[in-house]
Amino acid sequence: MILRNDYFATFTDRPIVTPEAGIQVMTALSRDSKEHVAQTRDLVLANGGGEEEGWPARER
């Protein structure tokens, strides 16, 4: 999905960079259940992924 900058900016308080200034990507995954979300998170963390500090706490 490609988002316009004004809409993309509603997902973060951080500045949105332009292609001339940098590069960025936001990846979204869809899961069928809360349990599948938790399994995916655990798999990502077990394989070197991480959680960004400062994001709102998510219900577990």
Buried (B, 14 or more C-beta within 10 A) or exposed (E): EEEEEEEEEEEEEEEBEEEEEEEEEEEEEEEEEEEEBEEEBEEEEEEEEEEEEEEEEEEE
